[in-house]
Amino acid sequence: MYINQASYYLPSARVTNEYFASLNGLSNDWIVERTGIQERRKAGEFENTNTMAVEAVKVLQQNTGSDLKDVDLIVGGTYSPYDTVVTLAHFVQHHLVLEDAQAVSVSAACSTFLNSMEIVEGYFASNKSSKAIVVLSEHNTAYNNEHDTKSGHLWGDGSTAFLISKERLSPDDVEIKDIITRGAANVGKGIEGVMLKPANGGIDMPNGKDVFINAIQYMSSVTKSILEKNGYSLDDLNYLVPHQANLRITKNVAQNLGLSQDRALSNVQYLGNTGCAGSGIALAEHWNEYKKGDVIVVTVFGGGYSYGAMLLTL
Amino acid sequence: MYINQASYYLPSARVTNEYFASLNGLSNDWIVERTGIQERRKAGEFENTNTMAVEAVKVLQQNTGSDLKDVDLIVGGTYSPYDTVVTLAHFVQHHLVLEDAQAVSVSAACSTFLNSMEIVEGYFASNKSSKAIVVLSEHNTAYNNEHDTKSGHLWGDGSTAFLISKERLSPDDVEIKDIITRGAANVGKGIEGVMLKPANGGIDMPNGKDVFINAIQYMSSVTKSILEKNGYSLDDLNYLVPHQANLRITKNVAQNLGLSQDRALSNVQYLGNTGCAGSGIALAEHWNEYKKGDVIVVTVFGGGYSYGAMLLTL
């Protein structure tokens, strides 16, 4: 299976660390030292998970120069839903006017990008789809308590979309060689590390240290696993695209793997933690920089816990 | 692929129509005439989507006489999540202590049962799973406005679970011959017929008539389609298991298809609309009544819109 094109959308409003300094006394230096985050985007009054998903798909239409009418499957990913009935997949189907396309939305927390890709892989394998959109959108600020000094300053909003085909359609397509996803609900504080209870208070991360430690460990080990399983070494790896939770996590994973820091893509500095969209946005931001022969691993870790890796080659 | 076993769980508290009569003046006769609903179950104070999912899985363990340790994939379905990060799939993984199982939760509104089954089909087809649990749980009352005289009286809570294997494991297994799912976001009032906006008011069904009409039409037509596609006629059909939204919808679908009413299974009278769990609970309630040679169609329609059918044979 192949990624034909990638896109992303960011709401225009920027929230700098100064906002949290005035709100709850966290200094810019304190936030940057612990997270690397300098600012994040915030969805506008009339924006939500569904509208941001459509914005990313509009950019995908522009980037492909196509109306995407041949798409037969839409997989939406979010843990910060605007509507769990009219999900982002259905909202995108409505935007594209794709009569009778298959549509479903999923969550495995911040790992959802790879679960969504793996679900597409399954539809391709069962011959029920040949062209799919994966669209990820997070409206973290709709569920965030900005006054929470543990994690209120971490979250940002954004969306990303990918056009995926079963067969190669162009020499420029990026091949998805392998995907691994796993739940890790029995690891550490898996079911109480990060939570988003929509009817009971929204985002909460009471056990950030446990999340931090396990994110580093699992993203490092699953990256090694997927490379080894497919006959690659760490020296072959051109880009690592980790979940964008915290710059220190990314740096630790790169260090664990013996990678120079510039090979680990990062947008958390200027976007904050954009949830399951973060690694997808990072992959999409650099879409035109990848070269023939490049080997890329996207690796994710999320609440639940959950983790995964996806191996891409050009 | 095969269903090895089925289970369901219902919270103990019953809410009768008299409750709504005293709350907002809707009479028992009025509710029964329009919906067939006489009572519904309500989750207890310490119950939620995740705990009810685990209760259904505990019954599945009892029914199978197995600890289910060989399960390698859990697909959770809900549109009324307790936690979108620690999803019901992850919570079930934690309960079963299934190290490294794949886990993801999905929503396509009231159609989610069949989307979940189709996702399992995909994992089987891509050789990433051979034994899976699909678990569906709805905590409608967590998001319902009981004072809403349009739809506040419709909703109930409950959960259901299915053990599914790629290969036949027993002569009693029920074969899944085919699954069809579709989004229908461009049909009628697809994106505004039913909604559940967790951060913006919960369940709302401002266009019940449009939902009613399209539910009848799509469940009738997709049932015909899946039978014809697989070489069966309506005369071959022993049981129809429709989405449990409204007894009048079920009766209309049966009438459209020329089926006697007793061949259409129904629990909406005593459970209300239990969302994506409803048709699964109905299938599970009658699990020991199906006989060799029986042909069963599960058909669903949900917000979004979304619809589907699953063909089962014994």
Boltz contact constraints between the chains, C-beta under 6 A:
constraints:
  - contact:
      token1: [A, 79]
      token2: [B, 84]
      max_distance: 6.0
  - contact:
      token1: [A, 79]
      token2: [B, 85]
      max_distance: 6.0
  - contact:
      token1: [A, 83]
      token2: [B, 195]
      max_distance: 6.0
  - contact:
      token1: [A, 83]
      token2: [B, 197]
      max_distance: 6.0
  - contact:
      token1: [A, 84]
      token2: [B, 79]
      max_distance: 6.0
  - contact:
      token1: [A, 84]
      token2: [B, 107]
      max_distance: 6.0
  - contact:
      token1: [A, 84]
      token2: [B, 196]
      max_distance: 6.0
  - contact:
      token1: [A, 85]
      token2: [B, 79]
      max_distance: 6.0
  - contact:
      token1: [A, 85]
      token2: [B, 109]
      max_distance: 6.0
  - contact:
      token1: [A, 85]
      token2: [B, 194]
      max_distance: 6.0
  - contact:
      token1: [A, 85]
      token2: [B, 195]
      max_distance: 6.0
  - contact:
      token1: [A, 85]
      token2: [B, 196]
      max_distance: 6.0
  - contact:
      token1: [A, 85]
      token2: [B, 303]
      max_distance: 6.0
  - contact:
      token1: [A, 86]
      token2: [B, 191]
      max_distance: 6.0
  - contact:
      token1: [A, 86]
      token2: [B, 195]
      max_distance: 6.0
  - contact:
      token1: [A, 86]
      token2: [B, 304]
      max_distance: 6.0
  - contact:
      token1: [A, 87]
      token2: [B, 107]
      max_distance: 6.0
  - contact:
      token1: [A, 90]
      token2: [B, 183]
      max_distance: 6.0
  - contact:
      token1: [A, 90]
      token2: [B, 185]
      max_distance: 6.0
  - contact:
      token1: [A, 90]
      token2: [B, 304]
      max_distance: 6.0
  - contact:
      token1: [A, 93]
      token2: [B, 183]
      max_distance: 6.0
  - contact:
      token1: [A, 93]
      token2: [B, 185]
      max_distance: 6.0
  - contact:
      token1: [A, 94]
      token2: [B, 185]
      max_distance: 6.0
  - contact:
      token1: [A, 94]
      token2: [B, 186]
      max_distance: 6.0
  - contact:
      token1: [A, 94]
      token2: [B, 191]
      max_distance: 6.0
  - contact:
      token1: [A, 97]
      token2: [B, 186]
      max_distance: 6.0
  - contact:
      token1: [A, 100]
      token2: [B, 182]
      max_distance: 6.0
  - contact:
      token1: [A, 101]
      token2: [B, 183]
      max_distance: 6.0
  - contact:
      token1: [A, 102]
      token2: [B, 181]
      max_distance: 6.0
  - contact:
      token1: [A, 103]
      token2: [B, 183]
      max_distance: 6.0
  - contact:
      token1: [A, 104]
      token2: [B, 106]
      max_distance: 6.0
  - contact:
      token1: [A, 104]
      token2: [B, 108]
      max_distance: 6.0
  - contact:
      token1: [A, 104]
      token2: [B, 115]
      max_distance: 6.0
  - contact:
      token1: [A, 105]
      token2: [B, 107]
      max_distance: 6.0
  - contact:
      token1: [A, 106]
      token2: [B, 104]
      max_distance: 6.0
  - contact:
      token1: [A, 106]
      token2: [B, 106]
      max_distance: 6.0
  - contact:
      token1: [A, 107]
      token2: [B, 84]
      max_distance: 6.0
  - contact:
      token1: [A, 107]
      token2: [B, 87]
      max_distance: 6.0
  - contact:
      token1: [A, 107]
      token2: [B, 105]
      max_distance: 6.0
  - contact:
      token1: [A, 108]
      token2: [B, 104]
      max_distance: 6.0
  - contact:
      token1: [A, 109]
      token2: [B, 85]
      max_distance: 6.0
  - contact:
      token1: [A, 115]
      token2: [B, 104]
      max_distance: 6.0
  - contact:
      token1: [A, 119]
      token2: [B, 119]
      max_distance: 6.0
  - contact:
      token1: [A, 121]
      token2: [B, 126]
      max_distance: 6.0
  - contact:
      token1: [A, 122]
      token2: [B, 122]
      max_distance: 6.0
  - contact:
      token1: [A, 122]
      token2: [B, 123]
      max_distance: 6.0
  - contact:
      token1: [A, 122]
      token2: [B, 126]
      max_distance: 6.0
  - contact:
      token1: [A, 123]
      token2: [B, 122]
      max_distance: 6.0
  - contact:
      token1: [A, 125]
      token2: [B, 125]
      max_distance: 6.0
  - contact:
      token1: [A, 125]
      token2: [B, 126]
      max_distance: 6.0
  - contact:
      token1: [A, 126]
      token2: [B, 121]
      max_distance: 6.0
  - contact:
      token1: [A, 126]
      token2: [B, 122]
      max_distance: 6.0
  - contact:
      token1: [A, 126]
      token2: [B, 125]
      max_distance: 6.0
  - contact:
      token1: [A, 142]
      token2: [B, 199]
      max_distance: 6.0
  - contact:
      token1: [A, 181]
      token2: [B, 102]
      max_distance: 6.0
  - contact:
      token1: [A, 182]
      token2: [B, 100]
      max_distance: 6.0
  - contact:
      token1: [A, 183]
      token2: [B, 90]
      max_distance: 6.0
  - contact:
      token1: [A, 183]
      token2: [B, 93]
      max_distance: 6.0
  - contact:
      token1: [A, 183]
      token2: [B, 101]
      max_distance: 6.0
  - contact:
      token1: [A, 183]
      token2: [B, 103]
      max_distance: 6.0
  - contact:
      token1: [A, 185]
      token2: [B, 90]
      max_distance: 6.0
  - contact:
      token1: [A, 185]
      token2: [B, 93]
      max_distance: 6.0
  - contact:
      token1: [A, 185]
      token2: [B, 94]
      max_distance: 6.0
  - contact:
      token1: [A, 186]
      token2: [B, 94]
      max_distance: 6.0
  - contact:
      token1: [A, 186]
      token2: [B, 97]
      max_distance: 6.0
  - contact:
      token1: [A, 186]
      token2: [B, 99]
      max_distance: 6.0
  - contact:
      token1: [A, 191]
      token2: [B, 86]
      max_distance: 6.0
  - contact:
      token1: [A, 191]
      token2: [B, 94]
      max_distance: 6.0
  - contact:
      token1: [A, 194]
      token2: [B, 85]
      max_distance: 6.0
  - contact:
      token1: [A, 195]
      token2: [B, 83]
      max_distance: 6.0
  - contact:
      token1: [A, 195]
      token2: [B, 85]
      max_distance: 6.0
  - contact:
      token1: [A, 195]
      token2: [B, 86]
      max_distance: 6.0
  - contact:
      token1: [A, 196]
      token2: [B, 84]
      max_distance: 6.0
  - contact:
      token1: [A, 196]
      token2: [B, 85]
      max_distance: 6.0
  - contact:
      token1: [A, 197]
      token2: [B, 83]
      max_distance: 6.0
  - contact:
      token1: [A, 198]
      token2: [B, 198]
      max_distance: 6.0
  - contact:
      token1: [A, 199]
      token2: [B, 142]
      max_distance: 6.0
  - contact:
      token1: [A, 303]
      token2: [B, 85]
      max_distance: 6.0
  - contact:
      token1: [A, 303]
      token2: [B, 86]
      max_distance: 6.0
  - contact:
      token1: [A, 304]
      token2: [B, 86]
      max_distance: 6.0
  - contact:
      token1: [A, 304]
      token2: [B, 90]
      max_distance: 6.0
